[in-house]
Amino acid sequence: MSLRSLSRQIETCQQDLELQRRSAVSLLVQQRAQALTQSRKIPLPVAMGVAFAGGFVLQRFFNTPTPHTLMNWYLTLRAF
């Protein structure tokens, strides 16, 4: 391969990567806008109530013997 063909190939790859980057940034902006729009539709007291209820349920679940034991085993094995 000549240097010119390599240079053209690199240039083409750079253009493709730039197009992919712009597309990804555009998708992220769209998703952020959609998330903000959807989050404004949920009233704050409802969101806080769901978070409180979810935390209560998770706390009750993890205080039972089986998940508690499994979590301790996991943390113990992870230490090694």
Biopython code that builds the backbone (N, CA, C, O; Angstrom):
import numpy as np
from Bio.PDB.StructureBuilder import StructureBuilder

atoms = [
    (1, "MET", "N", (0.834, -1.186, 0.000)),
    (1, "MET", "CA", (0.000, 0.000, 0.000)),
    (1, "MET", "C", (0.875, 1.244, 0.000)),
    (1, "MET", "O", (1.913, 1.306, 0.658)),
    (2, "SER", "N", (0.433, 2.202, -0.737)),
    (2, "SER", "CA", (1.176, 3.454, -0.769)),
    (2, "SER", "C", (0.729, 4.343, 0.391)),
    (2, "SER", "O", (-0.301, 4.121, 1.028)),
    (3, "LEU", "N", (1.540, 5.339, 0.625)),
    (3, "LEU", "CA", (1.213, 6.274, 1.704)),
    (3, "LEU", "C", (-0.050, 7.071, 1.396)),
    (3, "LEU", "O", (-0.802, 7.412, 2.308)),
    (4, "ARG", "N", (-0.289, 7.367, 0.131)),
    (4, "ARG", "CA", (-1.492, 8.112, -0.234)),
    (4, "ARG", "C", (-2.753, 7.308, 0.061)),
    (4, "ARG", "O", (-3.726, 7.842, 0.593)),
    (5, "SER", "N", (-2.731, 6.031, -0.282)),
    (5, "SER", "CA", (-3.920, 5.213, -0.022)),
    (5, "SER", "C", (-4.138, 5.040, 1.479)),
    (5, "SER", "O", (-5.274, 5.040, 1.954)),
    (6, "LEU", "N", (-3.043, 4.894, 2.216)),
    (6, "LEU", "CA", (-3.177, 4.819, 3.677)),
    (6, "LEU", "C", (-3.734, 6.120, 4.241)),
    (6, "LEU", "O", (-4.582, 6.118, 5.134)),
    (7, "SER", "N", (-3.239, 7.227, 3.701)),
    (7, "SER", "CA", (-3.716, 8.526, 4.157)),
    (7, "SER", "C", (-5.204, 8.698, 3.858)),
    (7, "SER", "O", (-5.952, 9.190, 4.702)),
    (8, "ARG", "N", (-5.634, 8.296, 2.667)),
    (8, "ARG", "CA", (-7.051, 8.379, 2.309)),
    (8, "ARG", "C", (-7.899, 7.483, 3.224)),
    (8, "ARG", "O", (-8.983, 7.866, 3.663)),
    (9, "GLN", "N", (-7.380, 6.294, 3.494)),
    (9, "GLN", "CA", (-8.113, 5.365, 4.357)),
    (9, "GLN", "C", (-8.244, 5.936, 5.773)),
    (9, "GLN", "O", (-9.303, 5.837, 6.393)),
    (10, "ILE", "N", (-7.177, 6.525, 6.267)),
    (10, "ILE", "CA", (-7.222, 7.147, 7.603)),
    (10, "ILE", "C", (-8.211, 8.300, 7.611)),
    (10, "ILE", "O", (-8.982, 8.457, 8.558)),
    (11, "GLU", "N", (-8.192, 9.101, 6.567)),
    (11, "GLU", "CA", (-9.123, 10.228, 6.463)),
    (11, "GLU", "C", (-10.567, 9.746, 6.439)),
    (11, "GLU", "O", (-11.432, 10.335, 7.088)),
    (12, "THR", "N", (-10.828, 8.687, 5.698)),
    (12, "THR", "CA", (-12.180, 8.122, 5.633)),
    (12, "THR", "C", (-12.617, 7.606, 7.004)),
    (12, "THR", "O", (-13.752, 7.822, 7.428)),
    (13, "CYS", "N", (-11.703, 6.925, 7.685)),
    (13, "CYS", "CA", (-12.030, 6.415, 9.027)),
    (13, "CYS", "C", (-12.301, 7.559, 9.997)),
    (13, "CYS", "O", (-13.213, 7.475, 10.819)),
    (14, "GLN", "N", (-11.515, 8.625, 9.904)),
    (14, "GLN", "CA", (-11.736, 9.786, 10.769)),
    (14, "GLN", "C", (-13.103, 10.407, 10.518)),
    (14, "GLN", "O", (-13.797, 10.792, 11.459)),
    (15, "GLN", "N", (-13.485, 10.502, 9.262)),
    (15, "GLN", "CA", (-14.792, 11.063, 8.933)),
    (15, "GLN", "C", (-15.913, 10.176, 9.452)),
    (15, "GLN", "O", (-16.916, 10.668, 9.969)),
    (16, "ASP", "N", (-15.738, 8.855, 9.312)),
    (16, "ASP", "CA", (-16.746, 7.928, 9.826)),
    (16, "ASP", "C", (-16.877, 8.032, 11.336)),
    (16, "ASP", "O", (-17.982, 8.046, 11.878)),
    (17, "LEU", "N", (-15.726, 8.105, 12.012)),
    (17, "LEU", "CA", (-15.758, 8.226, 13.472)),
    (17, "LEU", "C", (-16.399, 9.539, 13.913)),
    (17, "LEU", "O", (-17.139, 9.568, 14.897)),
    (18, "GLU", "N", (-16.122, 10.609, 13.201)),
    (18, "GLU", "CA", (-16.737, 11.900, 13.534)),
    (18, "GLU", "C", (-18.245, 11.845, 13.348)),
    (18, "GLU", "O", (-18.994, 12.388, 14.160)),
    (19, "LEU", "N", (-18.689, 11.193, 12.283)),
    (19, "LEU", "CA", (-20.128, 11.037, 12.048)),
    (19, "LEU", "C", (-20.767, 10.214, 13.164)),
    (19, "LEU", "O", (-21.847, 10.557, 13.646)),
    (20, "GLN", "N", (-20.108, 9.132, 13.576)),
    (20, "GLN", "CA", (-20.627, 8.312, 14.672)),
    (20, "GLN", "C", (-20.680, 9.112, 15.966)),
    (20, "GLN", "O", (-21.651, 9.020, 16.718)),
    (21, "ARG", "N", (-19.633, 9.899, 16.228)),
    (21, "ARG", "CA", (-19.599, 10.704, 17.452)),
    (21, "ARG", "C", (-20.733, 11.719, 17.458)),
    (21, "ARG", "O", (-21.412, 11.884, 18.471)),
    (22, "ARG", "N", (-20.945, 12.407, 16.324)),
    (22, "ARG", "CA", (-22.029, 13.388, 16.250)),
    (22, "ARG", "C", (-23.388, 12.719, 16.428)),
    (22, "ARG", "O", (-24.274, 13.266, 17.084)),
    (23, "SER", "N", (-23.548, 11.540, 15.844)),
    (23, "SER", "CA", (-24.810, 10.814, 15.989)),
    (23, "SER", "C", (-25.039, 10.401, 17.438)),
    (23, "SER", "O", (-26.152, 10.509, 17.951)),
    (24, "ALA", "N", (-23.983, 9.927, 18.096)),
    (24, "ALA", "CA", (-24.108, 9.524, 19.497)),
    (24, "ALA", "C", (-24.448, 10.719, 20.383)),
    (24, "ALA", "O", (-25.288, 10.611, 21.276)),
    (25, "VAL", "N", (-23.802, 11.851, 20.140)),
    (25, "VAL", "CA", (-24.088, 13.059, 20.923)),
    (25, "VAL", "C", (-25.525, 13.499, 20.690)),
    (25, "VAL", "O", (-26.212, 13.909, 21.626)),
    (26, "SER", "N", (-25.978, 13.415, 19.449)),
    (26, "SER", "CA", (-27.356, 13.783, 19.134)),
    (26, "SER", "C", (-28.347, 12.877, 19.862)),
    (26, "SER", "O", (-29.349, 13.351, 20.400)),
    (27, "LEU", "N", (-28.066, 11.577, 19.877)),
    (27, "LEU", "CA", (-28.946, 10.642, 20.598)),
    (27, "LEU", "C", (-28.960, 10.930, 22.095)),
    (27, "LEU", "O", (-30.014, 10.875, 22.729)),
    (28, "LEU", "N", (-27.805, 11.235, 22.657)),
    (28, "LEU", "CA", (-27.748, 11.559, 24.087)),
    (28, "LEU", "C", (-28.552, 12.810, 24.410)),
    (28, "LEU", "O", (-29.237, 12.867, 25.432)),
    (29, "VAL", "N", (-28.472, 13.798, 23.553)),
    (29, "VAL", "CA", (-29.240, 15.029, 23.762)),
    (29, "VAL", "C", (-30.735, 14.731, 23.689)),
    (29, "VAL", "O", (-31.509, 15.233, 24.504)),
    (30, "GLN", "N", (-31.144, 13.913, 22.713)),
    (30, "GLN", "CA", (-32.554, 13.555, 22.584)),
    (30, "GLN", "C", (-33.038, 12.779, 23.807)),
    (30, "GLN", "O", (-34.123, 13.046, 24.325)),
    (31, "GLN", "N", (-32.233, 11.816, 24.270)),
    (31, "GLN", "CA", (-32.627, 11.020, 25.436)),
    (31, "GLN", "C", (-32.719, 11.885, 26.682)),
    (31, "GLN", "O", (-33.617, 11.703, 27.504)),
    (32, "ARG", "N", (-31.793, 12.826, 26.824)),
    (32, "ARG", "CA", (-31.835, 13.723, 27.985)),
    (32, "ARG", "C", (-33.100, 14.568, 27.961)),
    (32, "ARG", "O", (-33.760, 14.744, 28.986)),
    (33, "ALA", "N", (-33.431, 15.088, 26.790)),
    (33, "ALA", "CA", (-34.637, 15.907, 26.663)),
    (33, "ALA", "C", (-35.885, 15.082, 26.967)),
    (33, "ALA", "O", (-36.799, 15.563, 27.638)),
    (34, "GLN", "N", (-35.927, 13.841, 26.477)),
    (34, "GLN", "CA", (-37.077, 12.973, 26.755)),
    (34, "GLN", "C", (-37.169, 12.644, 28.240)),
    (34, "GLN", "O", (-38.259, 12.639, 28.811)),
    (35, "ALA", "N", (-36.024, 12.370, 28.867)),
    (35, "ALA", "CA", (-36.036, 12.047, 30.297)),
    (35, "ALA", "C", (-36.526, 13.238, 31.113)),
    (35, "ALA", "O", (-37.313, 13.072, 32.045)),
    (36, "LEU", "N", (-36.065, 14.435, 30.769)),
    (36, "LEU", "CA", (-36.520, 15.626, 31.491)),
    (36, "LEU", "C", (-38.014, 15.852, 31.300)),
    (36, "LEU", "O", (-38.714, 16.219, 32.243)),
    (37, "THR", "N", (-38.501, 15.634, 30.087)),
    (37, "THR", "CA", (-39.927, 15.812, 29.808)),
    (37, "THR", "C", (-40.752, 14.806, 30.596)),
    (37, "THR", "O", (-41.776, 15.160, 31.180)),
    (38, "GLN", "N", (-40.309, 13.553, 30.614)),
    (38, "GLN", "CA", (-41.059, 12.517, 31.324)),
    (38, "GLN", "C", (-40.996, 12.717, 32.828)),
    (38, "GLN", "O", (-41.978, 12.473, 33.528)),
    (39, "SER", "N", (-39.839, 13.161, 33.336)),
    (39, "SER", "CA", (-39.720, 13.336, 34.785)),
    (39, "SER", "C", (-40.578, 14.495, 35.275)),
    (39, "SER", "O", (-41.006, 14.502, 36.429)),
    (40, "ARG", "N", (-40.831, 15.466, 34.420)),
    (40, "ARG", "CA", (-41.691, 16.595, 34.825)),
    (40, "ARG", "C", (-43.155, 16.188, 34.899)),
    (40, "ARG", "O", (-43.955, 16.859, 35.551)),
    (41, "LYS", "N", (-43.512, 15.090, 34.232)),
    (41, "LYS", "CA", (-44.903, 14.631, 34.250)),
    (41, "LYS", "C", (-45.242, 13.919, 35.561)),
    (41, "LYS", "O", (-46.414, 13.836, 35.928)),
    (42, "ILE", "N", (-44.237, 13.408, 36.268)),
    (42, "ILE", "CA", (-44.470, 12.685, 37.514)),
    (42, "ILE", "C", (-44.436, 13.687, 38.670)),
    (42, "ILE", "O", (-43.426, 14.363, 38.866)),
    (43, "PRO", "N", (-45.517, 13.791, 39.431)),
    (43, "PRO", "CA", (-45.522, 14.725, 40.561)),
    (43, "PRO", "C", (-44.480, 14.319, 41.604)),
    (43, "PRO", "O", (-44.259, 13.132, 41.842)),
    (44, "LEU", "N", (-43.853, 15.298, 42.213)),
    (44, "LEU", "CA", (-42.790, 15.049, 43.187)),
    (44, "LEU", "C", (-43.258, 14.203, 44.370)),
    (44, "LEU", "O", (-42.532, 13.290, 44.762)),
    (45, "PRO", "N", (-44.424, 14.451, 44.957)),
    (45, "PRO", "CA", (-44.848, 13.604, 46.071)),
    (45, "PRO", "C", (-44.994, 12.129, 45.672)),
    (45, "PRO", "O", (-44.690, 11.239, 46.466)),
    (46, "VAL", "N", (-45.451, 11.876, 44.459)),
    (46, "VAL", "CA", (-45.583, 10.489, 44.002)),
    (46, "VAL", "C", (-44.208, 9.849, 43.871)),
    (46, "VAL", "O", (-44.006, 8.715, 44.307)),
    (47, "ALA", "N", (-43.264, 10.566, 43.275)),
    (47, "ALA", "CA", (-41.914, 10.037, 43.114)),
    (47, "ALA", "C", (-41.267, 9.759, 44.466)),
    (47, "ALA", "O", (-40.608, 8.736, 44.646)),
    (48, "MET", "N", (-41.457, 10.669, 45.411)),
    (48, "MET", "CA", (-40.876, 10.467, 46.745)),
    (48, "MET", "C", (-41.559, 9.310, 47.464)),
    (48, "MET", "O", (-40.905, 8.547, 48.175)),
    (49, "GLY", "N", (-42.865, 9.178, 47.284)),
    (49, "GLY", "CA", (-43.576, 8.056, 47.903)),
    (49, "GLY", "C", (-43.122, 6.719, 47.344)),
    (49, "GLY", "O", (-42.945, 5.757, 48.091)),
    (50, "VAL", "N", (-42.933, 6.654, 46.029)),
    (50, "VAL", "CA", (-42.449, 5.406, 45.420)),
    (50, "VAL", "C", (-41.038, 5.095, 45.898)),
    (50, "VAL", "O", (-40.725, 3.938, 46.176)),
    (51, "ALA", "N", (-40.182, 6.105, 46.000)),
    (51, "ALA", "CA", (-38.818, 5.886, 46.487)),
    (51, "ALA", "C", (-38.836, 5.395, 47.931)),
    (51, "ALA", "O", (-38.085, 4.488, 48.292)),
    (52, "PHE", "N", (-39.695, 5.994, 48.755)),
    (52, "PHE", "CA", (-39.788, 5.571, 50.156)),
    (52, "PHE", "C", (-40.293, 4.130, 50.251)),
    (52, "PHE", "O", (-39.730, 3.319, 50.986)),
    (53, "ALA", "N", (-41.345, 3.819, 49.513)),
    (53, "ALA", "CA", (-41.900, 2.459, 49.550)),
    (53, "ALA", "C", (-40.890, 1.446, 49.024)),
    (53, "ALA", "O", (-40.750, 0.359, 49.584)),
    (54, "GLY", "N", (-40.183, 1.799, 47.943)),
    (54, "GLY", "CA", (-39.162, 0.899, 47.398)),
    (54, "GLY", "C", (-38.043, 0.663, 48.392)),
    (54, "GLY", "O", (-37.584, -0.467, 48.552)),
    (55, "GLY", "N", (-37.604, 1.704, 49.055)),
    (55, "GLY", "CA", (-36.561, 1.558, 50.075)),
    (55, "GLY", "C", (-37.027, 0.702, 51.237)),
    (55, "GLY", "O", (-36.266, -0.115, 51.757)),
    (56, "PHE", "N", (-38.279, 0.886, 51.646)),
    (56, "PHE", "CA", (-38.823, 0.083, 52.739)),
    (56, "PHE", "C", (-38.866, -1.392, 52.353)),
    (56, "PHE", "O", (-38.478, -2.254, 53.142)),
    (57, "VAL", "N", (-39.339, -1.684, 51.137)),
    (57, "VAL", "CA", (-39.424, -3.077, 50.677)),
    (57, "VAL", "C", (-38.032, -3.688, 50.568)),
    (57, "VAL", "O", (-37.821, -4.823, 50.994)),
    (58, "LEU", "N", (-37.082, -2.952, 50.006)),
    (58, "LEU", "CA", (-35.721, -3.480, 49.895)),
    (58, "LEU", "C", (-35.095, -3.725, 51.260)),
    (58, "LEU", "O", (-34.402, -4.722, 51.461)),
    (59, "GLN", "N", (-35.338, -2.821, 52.190)),
    (59, "GLN", "CA", (-34.794, -3.009, 53.532)),
    (59, "GLN", "C", (-35.383, -4.259, 54.183)),
    (59, "GLN", "O", (-34.660, -5.038, 54.803)),
    (60, "ARG", "N", (-36.693, -4.447, 54.042)),
    (60, "ARG", "CA", (-37.330, -5.644, 54.602)),
    (60, "ARG", "C", (-36.787, -6.917, 53.940)),
    (60, "ARG", "O", (-36.564, -7.926, 54.608)),
    (61, "PHE", "N", (-36.578, -6.855, 52.624)),
    (61, "PHE", "CA", (-36.074, -8.018, 51.893)),
    (61, "PHE", "C", (-34.658, -8.362, 52.333)),
    (61, "PHE", "O", (-34.356, -9.529, 52.582)),
    (62, "PHE", "N", (-33.782, -7.357, 52.432)),
    (62, "PHE", "CA", (-32.389, -7.641, 52.776)),
    (62, "PHE", "C", (-32.189, -7.938, 54.251)),
    (62, "PHE", "O", (-31.120, -8.407, 54.641)),
    (63, "ASN", "N", (-33.185, -7.679, 55.074)),
    (63, "ASN", "CA", (-33.068, -8.029, 56.488)),
    (63, "ASN", "C", (-33.502, -9.471, 56.768)),
    (63, "ASN", "O", (-33.341, -9.956, 57.888)),
    (64, "THR", "N", (-34.049, -10.156, 55.766)),
    (64, "THR", "CA", (-34.367, -11.572, 55.950)),
    (64, "THR", "C", (-33.070, -12.365, 55.899)),
    (64, "THR", "O", (-32.084, -11.892, 55.334)),
    (65, "PRO", "N", (-33.051, -13.561, 56.479)),
    (65, "PRO", "CA", (-31.786, -14.309, 56.607)),
    (65, "PRO", "C", (-31.110, -14.679, 55.278)),
    (65, "PRO", "O", (-29.891, -14.554, 55.165)),
    (66, "THR", "N", (-31.863, -15.125, 54.282)),
    (66, "THR", "CA", (-31.226, -15.628, 53.059)),
    (66, "THR", "C", (-30.472, -14.533, 52.298)),
    (66, "THR", "O", (-29.283, -14.713, 52.031)),
    (67, "PRO", "N", (-31.101, -13.408, 51.935)),
    (67, "PRO", "CA", (-30.332, -12.382, 51.217)),
    (67, "PRO", "C", (-29.187, -11.812, 52.048)),
    (67, "PRO", "O", (-28.128, -11.474, 51.518)),
    (68, "HIS", "N", (-29.415, -11.710, 53.360)),
    (68, "HIS", "CA", (-28.376, -11.193, 54.239)),
    (68, "HIS", "C", (-27.147, -12.103, 54.200)),
    (68, "HIS", "O", (-26.016, -11.626, 54.102)),
    (69, "THR", "N", (-27.377, -13.416, 54.277)),
    (69, "THR", "CA", (-26.280, -14.386, 54.240)),
    (69, "THR", "C", (-25.583, -14.361, 52.881)),
    (69, "THR", "O", (-24.354, -14.354, 52.808)),
    (70, "LEU", "N", (-26.373, -14.349, 51.806)),
    (70, "LEU", "CA", (-25.776, -14.316, 50.476)),
    (70, "LEU", "C", (-24.944, -13.048, 50.271)),
    (70, "LEU", "O", (-23.869, -13.099, 49.672)),
    (71, "MET", "N", (-25.435, -11.927, 50.762)),
    (71, "MET", "CA", (-24.697, -10.670, 50.607)),
    (71, "MET", "C", (-23.390, -10.726, 51.406)),
    (71, "MET", "O", (-22.353, -10.267, 50.928)),
    (72, "ASN", "N", (-23.436, -11.280, 52.605)),
    (72, "ASN", "CA", (-22.206, -11.406, 53.397)),
    (72, "ASN", "C", (-21.205, -12.331, 52.709)),
    (72, "ASN", "O", (-20.011, -12.034, 52.690)),
    (73, "TRP", "N", (-21.669, -13.444, 52.145)),
    (73, "TRP", "CA", (-20.777, -14.351, 51.413)),
    (73, "TRP", "C", (-20.151, -13.630, 50.222)),
    (73, "TRP", "O", (-18.949, -13.737, 49.977)),
    (74, "TYR", "N", (-20.974, -12.901, 49.494)),
    (74, "TYR", "CA", (-20.479, -12.180, 48.332)),
    (74, "TYR", "C", (-19.395, -11.185, 48.741)),
    (74, "TYR", "O", (-18.338, -11.121, 48.112)),
    (75, "LEU", "N", (-19.656, -10.411, 49.791)),
    (75, "LEU", "CA", (-18.678, -9.419, 50.232)),
    (75, "LEU", "C", (-17.417, -10.088, 50.746)),
    (75, "LEU", "O", (-16.316, -9.573, 50.548)),
    (76, "THR", "N", (-17.564, -11.242, 51.410)),
    (76, "THR", "CA", (-16.403, -11.971, 51.899)),
    (76, "THR", "C", (-15.555, -12.495, 50.744)),
    (76, "THR", "O", (-14.332, -12.352, 50.744)),
    (77, "LEU", "N", (-16.222, -13.106, 49.754)),
    (77, "LEU", "CA", (-15.481, -13.631, 48.602)),
    (77, "LEU", "C", (-14.851, -12.520, 47.772)),
    (77, "LEU", "O", (-13.783, -12.700, 47.187)),
    (78, "ARG", "N", (-15.499, -11.404, 47.727)),
    (78, "ARG", "CA", (-14.980, -10.276, 46.954)),
    (78, "ARG", "C", (-13.712, -9.702, 47.603)),
    (78, "ARG", "O", (-12.878, -9.106, 46.922)),
    (79, "ALA", "N", (-13.576, -9.883, 48.899)),
    (79, "ALA", "CA", (-12.405, -9.372, 49.612)),
    (79, "ALA", "C", (-11.139, -10.122, 49.221)),
    (79, "ALA", "O", (-10.039, -9.584, 49.351)),
    (80, "PHE", "N", (-11.277, -11.358, 48.744)),
    (80, "PHE", "CA", (-10.087, -12.149, 48.388)),
    (80, "PHE", "C", (-9.601, -11.866, 47.025)),
    (80, "PHE", "O", (-8.611, -12.453, 46.589)),
]
sb = StructureBuilder()
sb.init_structure("model")
sb.init_model(0)
sb.init_chain("A")
sb.init_seg("    ")
for serial, (resi, resn, name, xyz) in enumerate(atoms, 1):
    if name == "N":
        sb.init_residue(resn, " ", resi, " ")
    sb.init_atom(name, np.array(xyz, "f"), 0.0, 1.0, " ", f" {name:<3s}", serial, name[0])
structure = sb.get_structure()
